[in-house]
Amino acid sequence: MRAEAQAHVDQINQAVALLRRFLDWDRALQRLEDLNAKVEDQSLWNNPKAAQEVMRERRRLDDAINATRAIERERDDTVELMEMAEAEGDDALADEAVASLGTLAERAEKDKVAALLAGEADANDTYIEINAGAGGTESQDWAEMLQRMYTRWAERHKMKVELVDYHAGEQAGIKSATLMIKGENAYGYAKTESGVHRLVRISPYDSNARRHTSFSSVWVYPVVDDDIDIEVNESELRIDTYRASGAGGQHVNTTDSAVRITHLPTGIVVACQNQRSQHKNRAEAMKQLKARLYEAELQKREAEASAVNATKTEIGWGHQIRSYVLQPYQLVKDLRTGVTSTAPGDVLDGDLDKFMAAALSQRVTGEKVVVEDID
């Protein structure tokens, strides 16, 4: 078999193996049978909410199992066609088979990622909170670049973006910002982006044109559905009001309409200033707080399952998950998975899918990759 064709087959096999492992194949087949039996039971619809949950799980499992089987079937058929073409010396047919395997490999990767988005809150909308690290204007400008990157990523996937909270930098950029991204599986895709992001470039703010290293942190947490009950004790909250700092007209700039809520037991701080009404900002901030508390519980469960505690870290050296180097060469490198891109301009314009897919796969396999950072 041609080397190119074998590379495609290897990629397909890896995707299928991960899908089977993630689904726990034998248990998934049995679970699908059980769900099919439930659907045939007319009494299921006596509880519409429970019925919808059963139908949702059944559809997800059925789609994942059928997609895996289809990939395996097409792989085998195409490999057989390839071998036949090579035996008969039909180069045109062999070229067609190689192209088909390449297309199938791409589809297998997409189906793999779609199947991996089966976490408890993966289907939810998401908040993305960005905070500049130490370094003044440099880090604040980098934080704004990250805000733009995630906005572009969401727009590429036809998702809606709302700016919930915004604090401008002293000279340029932002001190912090919180985006709400609304779309299918928004949290599932974005959840692996939490961590410290490092930028290396020749600073546009340095008259001596020296290289600077800047850090900003990203924290991703799901928008909580109304049917998820998160208890918050009002006595454990400190609520502050202040004047909104962003654009929004005369009203928001002259009244204390912005709201900041601190959850004293955990130290979690959330804020909202995008509404004119203090009451609406408080309601939105409470939604954020519940989302953060829910996300913390999800992280706790994942940590208990994997014995790896994914928590916030210091915004600086030794804690970054990804480095973006713009000078003297151009490279983006994920320090968890080893995935790289030599087109940082595209990455900063929202081309993040391969980084997210690799990080999602790593969560399933638990495989740790030793990756050296870049200068």
N, C-alpha and C positions, 0 to 999 in steps of 0.2 A: 504494500500500500504506500502511496506517496506520503512523504513526510508532512506536507501541509494537511492532507486528509487525516493522517494519524493524530496530528495536533488538535484538529477539530473534534475527533472522536474522543480523545482524552479529556477535552474540556466538557463535552457532553456527559461523559461518564462521571466526572467529578460532580457536575450539577445534579445528576440523577442520584448519585450516592448520597449527597447531602440532603436532597429532598426525602429520600427513603428514611434516612436517619432522623431527620427532623420530624417527619410524620409518625415515626415508629410504625413501620409499614403494616405489620400484622395486626397490631392493635387498631390502626386506622381503618383497616378493612372491616374488622369486627364492629368497630364503633359506627361505621357507616351503615352496616346491616341493622344495628340496633336503632339508629335514627330513622331509617326507612320504615321499620316496623312501627315506630311511634307516629310517623306521619300518616300511616294508614289507619291509625286509631282515631275515630271520629271524636272521641272525648278530649283529644288534645286541644281542640279549639274552644273548649270551655274556659280556658285561660289564655286569652289572645296574646298576652305578653310572653308567657312561657312558650307558646306555639311559635312566635316570631323568633325567639332565641334558638329553638330547635331547628327551624327552617334555615336560619342564618348559619348555624354550625354545619348542618347537612350540606348546604350549598358550598361552603368553604371546603369541606372534606372532599366532596364529590368533584369539585373543580380541580383540586390539587392531585387527587388520585388519577383522574382522567388525563390531566396534562402530563403527568409522569409517564403513564402508559403510552400516550401518543408519542412522546419523545423517544421512548425506547423502541417502539414499533418503527417509527420513521428512521431512526438510527440504523436499525438492523436491515431495513429494506434498502437504504441508500448504500450501506457498506456492501451488501450483496450485489447491488448494481455496479458499484465501483470495481469490485473484484471481477465481475463478468466482463466489464469494459476493458480492464487491463489484460485479461486472458485473451480477448479477441483483438487486442491492439487498437481499440476504438478510442483515440485520444479525445475526440469531441465529447463523447459520452462520459469519459472519465473526468474531463474538465467540468462538465455539468454536475456530476456527482460531488466533486470537491466543493463547488459553489453551494450546492444544496446542504452539504454538511456544515459549511460556514454559517449559512442562514439558520440552520437548526441549532447550532451552538449559541448563537445570539438569542434565539427564542428560549433555549434552555436556561440561560442566565436570567432572563426576564421572569420566566415562570418560577425559577428558584427564589428570586427576591420576593415575588408576590406571595409565595407560599410561606416565606419566613415572617411575613407581617400578620402573625396570628396571635400576638400578645393581647393581654387583657384590654389595653387602651390604644393599641396600634391604629385602629380605624378612626380615632378621635382627631379633632383639630388640635393645633399645638401652639404653645407660646414659645418664642425664642428670645431669651434675655441675653443681652450683650453688655459687657462691662469693660471699660478700658483699664489696663494695668497701670503700674507706675511708669512715669516717663512723660507726663504732660502732653503737649500737643502731638508728639509722635504717636503715642499709644491711642490718643483720642481720635486721631485721623484714621488709624488702623481699625479702631472699633467701628467707625462709620463705613469703612470699606467692607467690613464683615456684614454690617447691616444691609448694605447694597447687595452683597453676594447672596444672602439668604432671600432677599426680596426677588432677585433675578431667578434664583432656583425655583421659588414658588411660582413665579410667572411662567417659567418653562413648562411647569406641570399644570398650568391652567388653574392654579389655586388663588384664592383671594387673600390679600395682605392688608392688615390694619395696624397702624402704629398706635399702641396702647399707652406707652409711656416714653418720654424723651427728655434727656438732659444734655443740652449743648455744651461743647467744650469752651474753654476760655477764648482761644484764638481760632480754632478750627476743629472739625470732627465732633465727636460726642463723648460725654462721660459714660452714659448708659442709654440703652433703649430697649423696649420690649415690643416685639412684634407678635400679633396673633395671626396665624396662618390657617386658613379654612380650606379644607379639601380632603378628598378620600385618602386615608392612611397618612395624613400629614405627620402625625406624631411617630408612627411606625418608621417612616423614612428618616425623619430628622433626629430621632432620639440618640443616635450614635454620634452626633455632633457636639455633645456636651464635653467641655474640657477647655484647655488653654490652647490658643492658636498663636503661633509665632511668625512674625514678619521680619525679613532682612532685606533692606534696600538702601539706596543712596537717598538720603532725606531731602525732600523738596524744601524743607525749612532750615537746612544747614547751609550757610553761605560758603562753607569750605567743602561742600559736596562729599561728606564722609558717610560711610555706611553706618546705619543705625539698626538696632534690633529692638522690636516692639512686641508687647504681649497684650492680648485681650482674652477675656474668658467668655465662653458661650454656655448657657444653661438652658436645656430643653425640657419642657414638662407639658403633659397633655391638658387640654381643656376638658374639664370635668362635666360629664353628662348630668342632666337634672336628676336622673334616677340613681345616681351614685351618691350615697349619703355620707357626707364627711362632717363629723361633729366638731364645731369650733366653740370653745368657751369664751364668751365675750370678756370675762374678767382676765383672760390671758392675753388680751390684745392691747397694744398702745396705738392709738389712732391720731395722726397728725395731719393738719391741713396746711397748705402753702400755695403760693401763687404759681400758676402754670408757667413754664419757661419756654415752651415752644410756640410756634405760630398758631393762630387760631382766632384772631380778632381781638378787639378791644376788651371784651368781657372777660375772657380767660386770663388776660394779662393784668387785670386790675382787681381781681377778687381772689380770695383764698379758695378756689374751686378744686384744686388738686388734692388728692388724698394719698397718704402713705400709712400702711398698716404693718406693724411689727408683731409677729407671733413670739411672745416672750419665751415660752419653753424651748423652742427650736432655734430662735434667732432669725427665722425667715422674715424677709422684708419684701413687701410688694407695694407698687404704687400705680396710680392711674391719673392721667390729666387730660385725656383726649375728649372728655365730655364737658359741656358748659356747666352742667349741674353738679354740685358737690355730692348730692345724693346719688346720682348716676355713677360718678367716679368711685364712690364708696362701694356701691354694689358690684362694680366691675373689679375693684381691688379685692373684694371678698371672694369673687370667683377665682381670681388668680391665686389667692391664699389657699383655698380649698384644692386647687389644682396642684400647687406645690406640695401640700401635705399628702395628697394622693400619690403624687410621683415619688415622694420620699418612701411611702409604703411599698410601692412597686419596686423601687431600688432595694429596699430591705429584703423583700421576698427573693429577688434575683440574687442578692448577695448570699443569702442563706442557701440557695440552691447551688450556686457555683463557687462559694467560698471566696468570692472576690467582691470587695466592697467598693462600688463606684461612687465616690464622693467628691465634693468640691475640693479643690486644692489651691495652693497659693498661685497667684497669677505671675509666674516667672520661670526662671531656668529650672529644668529637671521635671517639669510638670506638663509640658506641652504634648498634645496629641498629634499635632500636625505643624510642619514648618513650610513657609512660603518664602522662597528666595527669589528676588527679582534682579539683584546684582551681586557678584559680577557675572553669574550665569542665571538661568531661569529653570527652577525646579520646585515642584510641590511634592512633599513626601509625608505620608501618614506613618507615624511612629508606632502605631499598634499593628498594622497589617503589612506594612512595607509597600503599599500601593503608591505609585508615583505618577506625576504628569510633568511633561516638559513644556506645557502651555499654561503657565499660571494666569495669563490673561483670560483664558477660557474658564478656568476654575473660579476666578474672582468674578466672572460674569455668570456664575451659577451652575457650571458643569461639575456637579458633585456626585452624580449617580454612582460611578464606579467606587468612590470612596465609601459611600453609604452601603453599597452592596457587599463589599469586602468586610466591613465592620459587622454587618448583620450576620454574615456567614460565620465569622469568628465567634460570635456569641453562641452559635449552635455547636460548632466543633470544639470550642474551648481551646483551640490551638493557639499557643503563644509564639509570636515571631520576634526574634531578636533583631532589632532594627537600630542602626546607628543614626544619630541626628546628623544634619548637614550644616556646614558653616555658612 
